[in-house]
Amino acid sequence: MITKLDRVLLPRKKFIYHYKNLRWARGRCETYLCFVVKRRVGPDSLSFDFGHLRNRNGCHVELLFLRYLGALCPGLWGYGVTGEKKVSYSITWFCSWSPCVNCSLRLAQFLNQTPNLCLRIFVSRLYFCDLEDSREREGLRMLKKAGVRITVMSYKGEGLQ
């Protein structure tokens, strides 16, 4: 699975460049998503996986992550099936940009249909949210209504200097 993804760890220089919390991030057209997936089957078992992705071939990184979700989260869709153990997942994303309105909508729809998955998103920069009537703001509100906790990272708070 990891061979299909980028290398597991994002190189430090690349991380600092793409995750630098700037209002105007010139030259940073790619979106990076570092993830941690925690899997729990019952109260005594916990496993996790981690890695990173970036947008490719016109596909936003959030939707790319959803494509890999079945491999990262075995048993995700078997939740509640008779005779199967209930598997719950907690996923944390660290994104260089917040999701656009279309990705927010798709994620919110997906999460509303997947009660055994909890998503927390930390973003370095907000994607086109400066305008008062920004659709991107509404997308972030949809995610919040779907139970996603979204936090804007600060350089100081993350210990990157």
N, C-alpha and C positions, 0 to 999 in steps of 0.2 A: 504493500500500500504506500509506504513512504516514498518509494521510487517514483510513483506518479506525482507526488507532491514535490515541492521544492525541498532542498535540504532541510533537516529538522530545525536547525538553529539559523536564524538570520544573522549574517555577519554584523558585528558591532557598528562599523562605519555606516553601513547601509541603514541599520536601524536608527541611528542618531540622525542621519540625513532625512529620512522619510517620516520619522516620528517627531521631529522638532516642531514644537507648538508655535507656529507662526500664523499671523492673520492672513498675510499674502504669501503663499508658498509657491513662488515661481519655480518652474522646472520640476515640480513634484506632481506629475500627471498620473502616476501609478498609485493604486491603493494596495497597501499591504495589510494582511490580517494574520496576526499571530494568535494561536488558539490553544486552550487547555480544555480537554474533555474529561470530565469525571464521571465514572460509571458506578452505580450502586445497585447491587442485587441483595436486598435485605440489609439489616442493620450492621452486620459484621463484615461486609465485603465492600471494598472500594478499590477501583483501579483507575488509571488515567492515561491519557495520550496527549501529545502536544506536537505542534509543528507550525508552519506558516504557509500562506498562499499569497499570490498577487494576481491582480486582474490579468486576463489573457484573451487574446483574439476577440475583443469586444465584449467579453463576458465579465460582468462585475464580480468582484471577489466574494461578495455575500452569496450570490447565486452559485458560484463555483463551489463554495463550501457546502451548500445544500446538496450538490451532486455527489460529494464525497461522504455525506453524512451516513449513508447506509453502511459503508465500510468502517467508519469511525465509531458508529453506535449500533453494534449488532443487537438485535432484539428490540430496537426502538419501536417498531410498528407492531410488535407482538404483545404490547401492553394490554393486560386485561384478558387475554385469551385463556380459556379454561385449561388448567393443567400447566400453564407456564408461569414461571416466577415473574413478578413485576420488576422491571428494570427501569431505573430512573437515571436521567442524565442531567448534569449541570455543565454548561458550556460557558467559558469566558473568552471573549474576543478582545484583542487589543488592535484597534484599527487606526491607520494613518489618517483616514477621512471618515466622517460619519456617512451612513448609508443615504443614497439618493431616495427620492420619494417612491420610485417604482420598486426598489429593493426593499424599502421599509414596508410597503404594502404586501409584497410577496412573503416577507418574513413574518409579518403579523398574521397573515392568513395561515401560514404553516404552523406557527406556534399555537394558534387557537385550535388547531386540529390535533395537536400533540401535547396532551396534558402532562406527560411524564418527562418533558424537557424544559429546563429552565435556562434562560440565556441572559448573560450580563455582558454589556458592551462598554469598553473604555475607548474613547476616541481622542486622537491628538488634535484634530481640526474639524470644525463644522463645515459641511459641504454646502456652499451657497445659501447660508441661513441669514445673511446680512439684511436682506430685503424684508420689510415688514409683512408683506403678503406672500412670503416664500412658501412654496409647496413642500419644500424640504422640511420646514418646521412642522408642518402638519404630518408628514411621514414619521418624524420622531415622536410626535404625540400618539400616533397609531401604535407604534412599538411599545410605548409606555403603557397604553391601555391593554396591550396583549401581555403585559407582565414583565417586559424587558426593563432591566435597570440600566440606564445609560448615564455615563459619567464622562466629562471632558477631563482628560489628563492634564496635569500641569508639569512643567519641566522640574520644578522644585519638588513637587510631591512624589515624583517617580525616582528621585535620586540620580538623575542624569545631569551631569554638569561638565 
